[in-house]
Amino acid sequence: MSQLEFTPSEAKREHINVEERKIIERMLREGADKGQIARALLRDKSTIKREIKRGSVIQRRQNPYISRNPSVPDYLDEIVYRWDVGQRVYEEHRQNCGSKNKVVAWLNESWGLGYCSTPKPKKMTKSLKY
């Protein structure tokens, strides 16, 4: 796809969804670079770069080369992208978005009461009988 075929106006202006995260993981496993992934998803290259950074984890695998030399590590660390990690981090960050209740924020700062802006639901211990 040439530069004339892909223009920024065609790019999506919404958050990356789960299906796109799965495509990113699959394409990275297949060896595609960030530019190829961006073109396939009609996204900017920097968006893909940030998503890969968000969903990357260090995985440890056993070293296939067994050695008696203590300087040779038994395990090798590699950085891999996982779509589920990217989705979890995205959802955690979205919890901090939006308007904040100013009264609750003031109470938390001034009094240190630890109020929460949304009440947690209570568990029902008994079933209702009619």
SULQUIZI-V189669 format. One record per helix or strand of 2 or more residues. SS is the DSSP state (a for helix, b for strand). FROM is the first residue (numbers start at 1). LEN is the number of residues. Records with the same first field share a line. If there is no record, write none. Layout:
# SULQUIZI-V189669
SS: FROM-LEN  FROM-LEN
This chain:
# SULQUIZI-V189669
a: 8-3  18-12  34-8  45-10  83-12  102-10
b: 56-7  75-7
